[in-house]
Each structure stands twice: as structure tokens, then as C-alpha cells.
Amino acid sequence: MKKDFRHSMTWLHTWAGLVFCWILYFVFITGSLGYFDNEIDHWMKPELEPASSQNLKQELDLALAYLNRAGPGAERWFISPPNHRSNPQLRVSWRYPRNQDEPRSNGRALLDIDSGQALEARDTGGGQALYRMHYRLHYLPRDLGFKLVGIFTFAMFIALITGIIAHRKLFKDFFTFRPQKGKAAWLDLHNLTSIASLPFQLMITYSGLIFVITTWMPLVALSSYEFDTKALRQDLNKLRGGLEISAADSPAPLAYSDTILAQLEANWASERLRFIEIKHPGDANAHIIFNSHVDSPGQSRQRLAYRMADGSALALESLESPPQKTRDVFINLHEGLFASIGLRWLYFLSGLLGALMVATGAVYYSQKRSRPGHAPSRAQRSIMVVNIGTLAGLPLAIGGYFIANRLLPLAWQDRADWEMHCLFGSWLLSFGLAALLPPARAWVSLLGANGAVFLALPIISALSTERGLANSFASGDWVRFYFDLSCIGYGLLAALGASYLWRKQRAELSPC
């Protein structure tokens, strides 16, 4: 125990942040990109044209005809009309009941809204792969990655709380920046980014802990049900809006009543529809369920359900309690699915501030323990290598992921997996470069490589596809246009950073 409470909190803040800082940086970067996951998906599938919803009835008919051919015998069908950033194309998928004796593969497809034929696009992980990494990591079993991220999130929450206690002068720290003071400049920058993004960091970490609460504290919920897991699952299904609908085991023609769409239009505007679920298609007890988009943090996902045979509405039971509604608010805030383009940019920039907060804290820890004129110890050198390889290497690796999307052969087997192998392979090379070069040169080299890769990315895209910057502008494909523009912006920023560090090093080496 330190001499007083605040010094104890300072010690805890330092070690809670340091032990997990590199993983938290990874989580912040990939999580921030997740707020534009659909836009990244769009860029990484240059074969696809963005579609716009024309006629829901026509799209529903096309989707049902395709699903009837592609997914016969499936337990559930899903249809997403192209009316939202998360649904740029008409998307369908199907799921079979679990059967150990005759397992069948679930499937999905993107459909042309005019012909109903499946669209062909390159196999890619897209933005969804980057988004999933922020809570699953990669190359790990899904449950293990999820649990580990829960531990890191808890450490982040501890670092935030103890950091607030450790800083007695938050307001003064926010307006203090001494760029010529060396080590102190890193501390000032750490304080500035911490305070500027503090409300976002508290919200995102606390809501992240809500995601994992049943994973790490399952006995709290189970004890309320006398450890009856079946009863718990049933109530959880109701809380999530699930419907207990059984098949009649009596085949029936796949059709829906026109009154269903009329009732839907009377209740919702067309842009509110997120996806359609059909339970037990081809059965006499088939039901069609319309799911809405979430328009605000306080709104739960709304549903309308109808029996397909006669169009009769089904009353949906909801067991939402005040704690459940509170949970939904935090989950919605965390995911940001309701956010407009401006708010998503605010989410994204706040996430990058969080990454910068972690990065400056890691660099300050390393700089504070360096002694001018003395070679760093093996431990200090290892921390420097990990700092450089992580902080400058991860963005470079993501750039490598985007280049792999454009350059890997389209017919390559397991192409999406190889995109991800390229990402982690590029990252591993960054660590190798950081280990081989002196720290100052390693920073310049990796930042320069960041600039070169991201400035080259729009050129590579233009040469390998018909989706170059100029073509995107001419065709009004603004998602791809702004993606390329963002790459140029980051490339210039990284190149300027490398140039500044290089000039600073030369000035320090040159004689007075």
C-alpha cells in the first residue's frame, strides 16, 4: 500500500493500463473501424453496385423465390431489403434446424433487385472481420477471445476510475501541453486525450462490461431460476423478442397475404424495416416477422408478426423490465447502430482519441524510464519494440489487409482467410523491423511505411478495379470516394509524422 489513497490509485492506474495497453489499443482501433464496417464492406466488394429499395413487394417476391430454390427445408429464412447503410443490397440467408444425423450448411446470398439472381463478389472478410476482432480477437476460439476481451475491458475501466482519482487538477491538465518538454509532452498529450474523450471512454467500457456480465457472472442470473438453465433460456428468448412458434408439420404453399404488407405500411414507414424473418417456411404454421431499425439509444427493436396463411397478427409478449431497458440503452449506445453519419464520425474520432490515450500512456511509461547516455535494459528495449510494433505497426497491418483485398487472386481458395493472414503477417513484419532498428529509426521507418501504403492504396484500387477515386466521384459512389479520400488523409498525416521525426533526429545529430 502506498502512503495515501491517491498514490495507491496512481500505482494501480499505471499497472492496470500498462499490462493490457497494447491489447486495448488493438481493441480501440478495430472497434473504431467497426462504426464504418458496412462502408468498409462496400469498398472491399468492388464488383457490387449499391442498390436502392424500389418496391418492397417485388423485393420480397424475388427473395422468396430464391430462398425456395436455395434453402428448401430450412427452419428460418431472413430477408434484408436495400433501404439502409447496413443493407446496401438485397440480402437473404437461411438456417437449417440442428441435426447431428444429417447436418446441412446454412447459406446466404446477395440478390440483384431486378432479376433476383445471386450477385457474385470476391470472398472477403470486409469490415465485419475488423469489427469482430475487437471483441473476439483472432486465431482464438470464439468464447476464449470474448472472455479475454472482457478481462481487458475491466482493466480499462479500472484504469479510467483510478486515473480520475489520480488527477487532482483535471481542468488544468486539459489545458496544459508542453511540446518542447520531451517526456512531459507525452504525459500532457496523454492527459489531454484522456480528458477530452473521458465521457466516451466511460460509456464504452461500462457498456462493454454489460455485454460480458452473463459470461463472467452467470451464477447471478442462474440463482434467480434455482439453476434451471432451460427456464432461464426461455425467459431470455422472450426478453429478446423471440417467438415460440412450432411447425404444424403440414406442408402448405409458400404465400403471404397482401393484407400483411398493407398492415406493415400502416404501422411503419418503409425505411424503418431492417429485416424480415420467416419461421417454418412452407409449413401451414409459417409466420412472417418484420424487425425494425433502432432509431435512438432508448428504443428497443420493434417487431410485427403475422401468420402467413391468413394475415392474422400475432401479439408479441414482452417481459422487458426497467433493468432490461437500461441494459438495452447501454448496448445501443455501445453499438451505435442508431447513429447518423455525423454521430458515427464522432464515435469514430472518440475511439481514435481513446487509442491515442493508450498509445501516449505506453510511450510515456517507456520514455520516463529511459536514461540519456545509458543503453536501455533488456526489459526496456522489449517494451520499446512492442510499443513501436503495436502503435505504428497495427495501422500498417490494416493497410496491408486492404491491399490484399485488391491484389490477391479472386479464385484463391479461402481468400478471406488469406486477407486476414496478410494483416497479421504485415503486423509481424512490423515487430521484426522494430526489433532490428534503433527505436528512433524504427518510428520513422514504420510511420513512413504507413504513409506509403495508404497513399498507394487508392492508386492500387484504381489500377486493379474500376472503382478508382475519379470513377467513384463521377458515378456518385460516395462511400468508396470518401474511403479513398480518408486513406489519402491518413497517409499524408503519417508521412508528415515520419518527416517531422526524421528532421528532428537530423537536427539532434548535426553539430551546433
ChimeraX attribute file (.defattr): number of C-alpha atoms within 10 A of each C-alpha:
attribute: neighborCount
match mode: 1-to-1
recipient: residues
	/A:1	8
	/A:2	10
	/A:3	7
	/A:4	8
	/A:5	12
	/A:6	17
	/A:7	15
	/A:8	15
	/A:9	21
	/A:10	19
	/A:11	16
	/A:12	19
	/A:13	23
	/A:14	16
	/A:15	13
	/A:16	20
	/A:17	22
	/A:18	17
	/A:19	13
	/A:20	16
	/A:21	23
	/A:22	20
	/A:23	18
	/A:24	23
	/A:25	24
	/A:26	20
	/A:27	25
	/A:28	22
	/A:29	26
	/A:30	27
	/A:31	23
	/A:32	25
	/A:33	23
	/A:34	25
	/A:35	24
	/A:36	22
	/A:37	21
	/A:38	20
	/A:39	22
	/A:40	21
	/A:41	18
	/A:42	23
	/A:43	23
	/A:44	23
	/A:45	19
	/A:46	19
	/A:47	15
	/A:48	17
	/A:49	13
	/A:50	14
	/A:51	18
	/A:52	15
	/A:53	18
	/A:54	13
	/A:55	11
	/A:56	15
	/A:57	11
	/A:58	14
	/A:59	24
	/A:60	18
	/A:61	14
	/A:62	19
	/A:63	27
	/A:64	22
	/A:65	14
	/A:66	18
	/A:67	22
	/A:68	15
	/A:69	8
	/A:70	15
	/A:71	21
	/A:72	14
	/A:73	16
	/A:74	23
	/A:75	19
	/A:76	20
	/A:77	25
	/A:78	21
	/A:79	24
	/A:80	25
	/A:81	29
	/A:82	24
	/A:83	21
	/A:84	17
	/A:85	15
	/A:86	18
	/A:87	19
	/A:88	22
	/A:89	25
	/A:90	26
	/A:91	22
	/A:92	23
	/A:93	20
	/A:94	22
	/A:95	17
	/A:96	18
	/A:97	14
	/A:98	11
	/A:99	8
	/A:100	7
	/A:101	6
	/A:102	8
	/A:103	10
	/A:104	14
	/A:105	12
	/A:106	13
	/A:107	15
	/A:108	17
	/A:109	20
	/A:110	22
	/A:111	22
	/A:112	20
	/A:113	24
	/A:114	11
	/A:115	9
	/A:116	19
	/A:117	15
	/A:118	16
	/A:119	16
	/A:120	13
	/A:121	13
	/A:122	19
	/A:123	18
	/A:124	21
	/A:125	20
	/A:126	23
	/A:127	22
	/A:128	17
	/A:129	20
	/A:130	25
	/A:131	22
	/A:132	18
	/A:133	20
	/A:134	24
	/A:135	21
	/A:136	22
	/A:137	22
	/A:138	15
	/A:139	10
	/A:140	10
	/A:141	10
	/A:142	13
	/A:143	10
	/A:144	12
	/A:145	18
	/A:146	20
	/A:147	16
	/A:148	15
	/A:149	22
	/A:150	23
	/A:151	16
	/A:152	21
	/A:153	24
	/A:154	18
	/A:155	22
	/A:156	23
	/A:157	23
	/A:158	18
	/A:159	21
	/A:160	20
	/A:161	14
	/A:162	21
	/A:163	23
	/A:164	19
	/A:165	18
	/A:166	19
	/A:167	15
	/A:168	11
	/A:169	10
	/A:170	17
	/A:171	11
	/A:172	11
	/A:173	18
	/A:174	17
	/A:175	11
	/A:176	15
	/A:177	17
	/A:178	14
	/A:179	12
	/A:180	8
	/A:181	11
	/A:182	12
	/A:183	18
	/A:184	16
	/A:185	17
	/A:186	24
	/A:187	24
	/A:188	22
	/A:189	23
	/A:190	25
	/A:191	23
	/A:192	22
	/A:193	20
	/A:194	27
	/A:195	21
	/A:196	15
	/A:197	17
	/A:198	18
	/A:199	11
	/A:200	20
	/A:201	20
	/A:202	15
	/A:203	15
	/A:204	21
	/A:205	21
	/A:206	18
	/A:207	22
	/A:208	21
	/A:209	22
	/A:210	17
	/A:211	18
	/A:212	18
	/A:213	14
	/A:214	13
	/A:215	14
	/A:216	13
	/A:217	10
	/A:218	12
	/A:219	13
	/A:220	12
	/A:221	14
	/A:222	15
	/A:223	12
	/A:224	10
	/A:225	13
	/A:226	11
	/A:227	14
	/A:228	11
	/A:229	12
	/A:230	10
	/A:231	13
	/A:232	16
	/A:233	11
	/A:234	13
	/A:235	14
	/A:236	14
	/A:237	15
	/A:238	16
	/A:239	16
	/A:240	14
	/A:241	19
	/A:242	15
	/A:243	16
	/A:244	8
	/A:245	11
	/A:246	12
	/A:247	16
	/A:248	12
	/A:249	11
	/A:250	9
	/A:251	14
	/A:252	14
	/A:253	11
	/A:254	15
	/A:255	14
	/A:256	18
	/A:257	14
	/A:258	12
	/A:259	14
	/A:260	20
	/A:261	14
	/A:262	10
	/A:263	15
	/A:264	16
	/A:265	11
	/A:266	9
	/A:267	11
	/A:268	13
	/A:269	10
	/A:270	15
	/A:271	13
	/A:272	17
	/A:273	22
	/A:274	21
	/A:275	20
	/A:276	21
	/A:277	20
	/A:278	23
	/A:279	23
	/A:280	23
	/A:281	28
	/A:282	23
	/A:283	21
	/A:284	18
	/A:285	19
	/A:286	26
	/A:287	27
	/A:288	25
	/A:289	20
	/A:290	21
	/A:291	19
	/A:292	20
	/A:293	19
	/A:294	19
	/A:295	16
	/A:296	16
	/A:297	19
	/A:298	17
	/A:299	14
	/A:300	19
	/A:301	16
	/A:302	15
	/A:303	17
	/A:304	19
	/A:305	22
	/A:306	23
	/A:307	20
	/A:308	26
	/A:309	18
	/A:310	13
	/A:311	18
	/A:312	15
	/A:313	16
	/A:314	14
	/A:315	10
	/A:316	14
	/A:317	11
	/A:318	13
	/A:319	14
	/A:320	16
	/A:321	10
	/A:322	9
	/A:323	9
	/A:324	13
	/A:325	15
	/A:326	14
	/A:327	16
	/A:328	20
	/A:329	17
	/A:330	21
	/A:331	21
	/A:332	22
	/A:333	20
	/A:334	20
	/A:335	17
	/A:336	19
	/A:337	17
	/A:338	17
	/A:339	19
	/A:340	12
	/A:341	12
	/A:342	9
	/A:343	13
	/A:344	18
	/A:345	15
	/A:346	15
	/A:347	25
	/A:348	20
	/A:349	15
	/A:350	21
	/A:351	25
	/A:352	21
	/A:353	25
	/A:354	26
	/A:355	25
	/A:356	20
	/A:357	25
	/A:358	27
	/A:359	23
	/A:360	23
	/A:361	23
	/A:362	26
	/A:363	19
	/A:364	21
	/A:365	18
	/A:366	17
	/A:367	17
	/A:368	13
	/A:369	12
	/A:370	16
	/A:371	9
	/A:372	7
	/A:373	6
	/A:374	7
	/A:375	10
	/A:376	15
	/A:377	11
	/A:378	9
	/A:379	9
	/A:380	15
	/A:381	17
	/A:382	13
	/A:383	16
	/A:384	22
	/A:385	24
	/A:386	19
	/A:387	23
	/A:388	24
	/A:389	25
	/A:390	24
	/A:391	26
	/A:392	26
	/A:393	27
	/A:394	24
	/A:395	23
	/A:396	26
	/A:397	24
	/A:398	24
	/A:399	26
	/A:400	24
	/A:401	24
	/A:402	24
	/A:403	22
	/A:404	20
	/A:405	27
	/A:406	21
	/A:407	13
	/A:408	15
	/A:409	11
	/A:410	13
	/A:411	9
	/A:412	11
	/A:413	10
	/A:414	10
	/A:415	19
	/A:416	19
	/A:417	14
	/A:418	19
	/A:419	25
	/A:420	25
	/A:421	16
	/A:422	21
	/A:423	22
	/A:424	19
	/A:425	15
	/A:426	21
	/A:427	22
	/A:428	17
	/A:429	14
	/A:430	27
	/A:431	21
	/A:432	15
	/A:433	21
	/A:434	27
	/A:435	18
	/A:436	12
	/A:437	13
	/A:438	13
	/A:439	17
	/A:440	13
	/A:441	17
	/A:442	22
	/A:443	25
	/A:444	22
	/A:445	20
	/A:446	25
	/A:447	27
	/A:448	23
	/A:449	21
	/A:450	28
	/A:451	25
	/A:452	18
	/A:453	23
	/A:454	29
	/A:455	23
	/A:456	17
	/A:457	21
	/A:458	24
	/A:459	13
	/A:460	16
	/A:461	22
	/A:462	17
	/A:463	12
	/A:464	13
	/A:465	12
	/A:466	13
	/A:467	22
	/A:468	21
	/A:469	20
	/A:470	13
	/A:471	14
	/A:472	18
	/A:473	15
	/A:474	11
	/A:475	10
	/A:476	11
	/A:477	16
	/A:478	14
	/A:479	18
	/A:480	23
	/A:481	21
	/A:482	16
	/A:483	18
	/A:484	24
	/A:485	16
	/A:486	15
	/A:487	19
	/A:488	20
	/A:489	15
	/A:490	16
	/A:491	24
	/A:492	18
	/A:493	16
	/A:494	23
	/A:495	23
	/A:496	15
	/A:497	16
	/A:498	22
	/A:499	15
	/A:500	12
	/A:501	17
	/A:502	18
	/A:503	12
	/A:504	11
	/A:505	14
	/A:506	10
	/A:507	11
	/A:508	10
	/A:509	9
	/A:510	7
	/A:511	6
	/A:512	5
